[in-house]
Amino acid sequence: MLPLNSLQVVAAVDPSGERDVVVVGAGILGLAVARELHRREPGRSIAVLEREDEVGFHQTGHNSGVIHAGIYYVPGSLKARLCVQGARELYELCEQKGVAFERCGKVIVALDESELGRLDELERRGIANEVPGLRRIGTEELRELEPHATGVAALHSPDTGIVDFPGVARALADELRVAGVEVATGCGVTGARAAGGRLQLTHSLGETRARFAVFCAGGWSDRLAVKAGAGPDPRIVPFRGAYLKLKPERRELCRSLIYPLPDPDLPFLGVHLTKHISGEVLVGPTALLSPSRDAYSLATVRPRDVVSTLAWPGTWRMARRWWRTGTVEMRYAASRAAFAREAARYVPGLNAADVEPAFAGVRAQALSRDGKLVDDFVFSHTERALHVRNAPSPGATSSLAIARMVADEAEAGL
Ligand SMILES: Cc1cc2nc3c(=O)[nH]c(=O)nc-3n(C[C@H](O)[C@H](O)[C@H](O)COP(=O)(O)OP(=O)(O)OC[C@H]3O[C@@H](n4cnc5c(N)ncnc54)[C@H](O)[C@@H]3O)c2cc1C
């Protein structure tokens, strides 16, 4: 593996001129797409353009760090198929590249009899999605796996794991660089226009003309798609997810991953306890509409992002349906005690004194004009370009499998 300061060398790259393919965004998805396209045809000229000074900064660097096994997703959906394949490939990649991971397993807990129907449904989905090793367990086995958790039954997924996603992104960027693929950081794309059989991309380092471009811009994907000629639907509405963490002396409260049963109508998994690859145990995340697409601090309020969310008709339709859930989430965001009480439903020994603030991530969640939080991965085309319009969780787990699908489409458009 190359030293990390190789990324600074990458920053000096000048990506201007002609390329076969440009990938916009060096999160885990953009990097995986560039790698896949390069591996298929090493002679192809490819440039990855990333606005930040480092790769994997936004969602890739601010998430739960879980390799999902594919349990939750509607059978036949892209999420179901790509998550199961992607998890398998991601484990292999981590082994090859020496990126830290642990196949630590997870439990999804039914707290009482009233939740058993939803547990049944998840089990059905997991089996239909061919999730390896998924099994129903009772109270005793739950106690053996997670001595501090409570519940009447659970699903145990031994194949769920944890990983250093930013480490994966750095490993992919290093592989690309060694192979001669440019990864230009500090290169924000500001415009995209099809002309003369090429896509002309303007950016902070100049201009690049590409035969085809793939946009993997996460929280800004809708804006770039519109610039390239796509319609505005769906819009990205940012959902902030704040985490607490267990104090070091209380980490024994959770051995691996303890999850609630999610609301089947929402694309979020609920407040969970997650062992992180660093050894910390995260509690969270919350899910609250965010005042900016990069609101890692609550003080980051961007008028353009606020207006974009409030001016979208889908936001108001969503709010009419979900205002009660929004109020509960606001309570968790405002009160550490309320947040800790939610987690304590699964781990009764936990209280507000056991936790401290950790970090926050911002989900790039697509919201349709009619107010639906788009659940599945969404891709769309404009002339000479493909746009990843919705790649929320388990997008990081699925990245290598998504990359194969995207590369097929890109090759058809080249
Ligand atoms: C709180 C939270 C928890 C999550 N937990 C998990 C989990 O446990 N497991 C899992 O599999 N997934 C999880 N996810 C989802 C996962 O993080 C995403 O699916 C994944 O990181 C998406 O990768 P990406 O490359 O599309 O996005 P990003 O990592 O956001 O990358 C997009 C990149 O595009 C760049 N960009 C944007 N605009 C421009 C521009 N104009 N010019 C150049 N570059 C630009 C950005 O700077 C950024 O680097 C979670 C997400 C969040 C927010």
The ligand as an SDF file (V2000), in Angstrom:
LIG
                    3D

 53 58  0  0  0  0  0  0  0  0999 V2000
  -25.2210    8.6520    8.5680 C   0  0  0  0  0  0  0  0  0  0  0  0
  -24.9580    7.6500    7.4770 C   0  0  0  0  0  0  0  0  0  0  0  0
  -24.8090    6.2890    7.7870 C   0  0  0  0  0  0  0  0  0  0  0  0
  -24.5860    5.3560    6.7740 C   0  0  0  0  0  0  0  0  0  0  0  0
  -24.2690    4.0630    7.1170 N   0  0  0  0  0  0  0  0  0  0  0  0
  -23.9100    3.1890    6.1410 C   0  0  0  0  0  0  0  0  0  0  0  0
  -23.4460    1.8900    6.4650 C   0  0  0  0  0  0  0  0  0  0  0  0
  -23.2660    1.5320    7.6240 O   0  0  0  0  0  0  0  0  0  0  0  0
  -23.1690    1.0360    5.4420 N   0  0  0  0  0  0  0  0  0  0  0  0
  -23.3170    1.3920    4.1280 C   0  0  0  0  0  0  0  0  0  0  0  0
  -23.0900    0.5650    3.2540 O   0  0  0  0  0  0  0  0  0  0  0  0
  -23.7150    2.6260    3.8000 N   0  0  0  0  0  0  0  0  0  0  0  0
  -23.9830    3.5380    4.7630 C   0  0  0  0  0  0  0  0  0  0  0  0
  -24.3360    4.8200    4.4290 N   0  0  0  0  0  0  0  0  0  0  0  0
  -24.4420    5.1790    3.0170 C   0  0  0  0  0  0  0  0  0  0  0  0
  -23.0740    5.3550    2.3820 C   0  0  0  0  0  0  0  0  0  0  0  0
  -22.2530    6.1960    3.1630 O   0  0  0  0  0  0  0  0  0  0  0  0
  -23.2750    5.9280    0.9810 C   0  0  0  0  0  0  0  0  0  0  0  0
  -24.1800    5.0880    0.2770 O   0  0  0  0  0  0  0  0  0  0  0  0
  -21.9770    5.9720    0.1720 C   0  0  0  0  0  0  0  0  0  0  0  0
  -20.9300    6.5470    0.9170 O   0  0  0  0  0  0  0  0  0  0  0  0
  -22.2120    6.7370   -1.1060 C   0  0  0  0  0  0  0  0  0  0  0  0
  -20.9780    6.9450   -1.7160 O   0  0  0  0  0  0  0  0  0  0  0  0
  -20.7990    8.0980   -2.7710 P   0  0  0  0  0  0  0  0  0  0  0  0
  -19.4490    7.9500   -3.3350 O   0  0  0  0  0  0  0  0  0  0  0  0
  -21.9760    8.0730   -3.7010 O   0  0  0  0  0  0  0  0  0  0  0  0
  -21.0170    9.4360   -1.9300 O   0  0  0  0  0  0  0  0  0  0  0  0
  -19.9910   10.4080   -1.1870 P   0  0  0  0  0  0  0  0  0  0  0  0
  -19.0750    9.6580   -0.3080 O   0  0  0  0  0  0  0  0  0  0  0  0
  -20.8280   11.4570   -0.5530 O   0  0  0  0  0  0  0  0  0  0  0  0
  -19.1290   11.0030   -2.3540 O   0  0  0  0  0  0  0  0  0  0  0  0
  -19.6110   11.9590   -3.2720 C   0  0  0  0  0  0  0  0  0  0  0  0
  -18.4250   12.7730   -3.6990 C   0  0  0  0  0  0  0  0  0  0  0  0
  -18.7700   13.6640   -4.7450 O   0  0  0  0  0  0  0  0  0  0  0  0
  -18.0240   14.8550   -4.5550 C   0  0  0  0  0  0  0  0  0  0  0  0
  -18.6410   15.9500   -5.2800 N   0  0  0  0  0  0  0  0  0  0  0  0
  -19.8690   16.4890   -5.0750 C   0  0  0  0  0  0  0  0  0  0  0  0
  -20.0680   17.5210   -5.9220 N   0  0  0  0  0  0  0  0  0  0  0  0
  -18.9490   17.6380   -6.6690 C   0  0  0  0  0  0  0  0  0  0  0  0
  -18.5510   18.5210   -7.7130 C   0  0  0  0  0  0  0  0  0  0  0  0
  -19.3620   19.5120   -8.1420 N   0  0  0  0  0  0  0  0  0  0  0  0
  -17.3380   18.3700   -8.2540 N   0  0  0  0  0  0  0  0  0  0  0  0
  -16.5070   17.3790   -7.8400 C   0  0  0  0  0  0  0  0  0  0  0  0
  -16.8260   16.5140   -6.8470 N   0  0  0  0  0  0  0  0  0  0  0  0
  -18.0340   16.6540   -6.2740 C   0  0  0  0  0  0  0  0  0  0  0  0
  -18.0830   15.0630   -3.0440 C   0  0  0  0  0  0  0  0  0  0  0  0
  -17.0940   15.9480   -2.5850 O   0  0  0  0  0  0  0  0  0  0  0  0
  -17.8910   13.6450   -2.5510 C   0  0  0  0  0  0  0  0  0  0  0  0
  -16.5360   13.3080   -2.3240 O   0  0  0  0  0  0  0  0  0  0  0  0
  -24.5470    5.7690    5.4210 C   0  0  0  0  0  0  0  0  0  0  0  0
  -24.6770    7.1330    5.1090 C   0  0  0  0  0  0  0  0  0  0  0  0
  -24.8440    8.0680    6.1190 C   0  0  0  0  0  0  0  0  0  0  0  0
  -24.8760    9.5120    5.7650 C   0  0  0  0  0  0  0  0  0  0  0  0
  1  2  1  0
  2  3  1  0
  2 52  2  0
  3  4  2  0
  4  5  1  0
  4 50  1  0
  5  6  2  0
  6  7  1  0
  6 13  1  0
  7  8  2  0
  7  9  1  0
  9 10  1  0
 10 11  2  0
 10 12  1  0
 12 13  2  0
 13 14  1  0
 14 15  1  0
 14 50  1  0
 15 16  1  0
 16 17  1  0
 16 18  1  0
 18 19  1  0
 18 20  1  0
 20 21  1  0
 20 22  1  0
 22 23  1  0
 23 24  1  0
 24 25  2  0
 24 26  1  0
 24 27  1  0
 27 28  1  0
 28 29  2  0
 28 30  1  0
 28 31  1  0
 31 32  1  0
 32 33  1  0
 33 34  1  0
 33 48  1  0
 34 35  1  0
 35 36  1  0
 35 46  1  0
 36 37  1  0
 36 45  1  0
 37 38  2  0
 38 39  1  0
 39 40  1  0
 39 45  2  0
 40 41  1  0
 40 42  2  0
 42 43  1  0
 43 44  2  0
 44 45  1  0
 46 47  1  0
 46 48  1  0
 48 49  1  0
 50 51  2  0
 51 52  1  0
 52 53  1  0
M  END
$$$$
